[in-house]
């Protein structure tokens, strides 16, 4: 397919006006072909401190200039929370709201719900086949594909099943969130029949070139799966043991700390842990051991908390564990 049949556009979606008559807008990127095919959406930086997805989207579009789409449409909101981004905040700074708990939104609601409604309705109008929502996890974490809990009554060919199939083609470990998180973009889309999943790609705050490359490779493989680009010659798979490659895993963040103190972590992100294996030791200000936190079951360490300070009842690590 010759490159000139692909059209790339950079534009904006207006959100609201400022008191100084300025206009708050969301950057919108689109690559469109004349040949019918899937509509794929990439969304990023719903949390303002999770900056990695912005660059992954930019690199995908840069790659398209040399390797254009074969068919379909690729759309992206690379920066969904510009207010939080400018202040390095997870939330929408002005209203202290979590944008990714505000979907599908409300045109007459709070600031966060109005922004969410504007984004959600724009995406829905394009009749997307798949939405990949890009996030960052703890600072020391491995990339993984995160699926919502399947909606009640999900059919064999429903949107969750489609998302689960796509997740396997990212090359990342596939994790199912056992908790229903209301108001997320992915969950809200699933409830309206749109296949959607979250990609957690490394840590927040600072761009990691390694994680950027992993994210681009994972998304390109999804585009290959959808028939939107030339087939990938050497499929990418994150280096993981068979325990993680052969099944979907369940997100697990127990055991919690039972004391206060200073954590010294033992296994690293990506390590496999076994039941009763020491995960971390907690010390008081004098260096006296308060407790040794041990693994509850076999799993892969997805990441550990961003702080070495803990209090009773706080999670210290997250794991992918076998379902059931």
Secondary structure, 3 states (H helix, E strand, C coil): CCHHHEEEEEEEEEEEECCCCCEEEEEEEEEEECCCCCEEEEEECCCCCCCHHHHHHHHHHHHHCCCCCCCCEEEEECCCCHHHHHCCCCCECCCCECHHHCCCCCCCCCHHHHHHHHHHHHHHHCCCCEEEEEEEECCEECCEEEECCCCCCCCCCCHHHHHHHHHHCCCCEEEECCCCCCCCHHHHHHHCCCCEEEEEEEECCCCCHHHHHHHHHHHHHHHHHCCCCCCCCCCCCCCCCHHHHCCCEEEECCCECCCCEEEEECCCCCCEECCCCEEEEEECCCCCEEEEEECCCCEEEEEECCCCEECCCCECEEEEEECC
